[in-house]
């Protein structure tokens, strides 16, 4: 599973919980719904990510980035 952030469009902010329910039905594990800012965060399998973009109310689906910093004693390249 990959971590994702879904942005809900302005026309669906009042129904963000319904958008979250539709995302769950299409395979997303919804961790948090941030109604004030119109963001739903969670995770989904790689194969289901593109399906989420067709859910009514979804403006965008972005993959979370992970940054790894080497330990202080590592030899930088």
Secondary structure as GFF3:
##gff-version 3
##sequence-region A 1 77
A	DSSP	beta_strand	2	8	.	.	.	ID=ss1
A	DSSP	three_ten_helix	10	15	.	.	.	ID=ss2
A	DSSP	alpha_helix	16	25	.	.	.	ID=ss3
A	DSSP	beta_strand	29	34	.	.	.	ID=ss4
A	DSSP	beta_strand	39	44	.	.	.	ID=ss5
A	DSSP	three_ten_helix	46	48	.	.	.	ID=ss6
A	DSSP	alpha_helix	49	52	.	.	.	ID=ss7
A	DSSP	beta_strand	58	63	.	.	.	ID=ss8
###
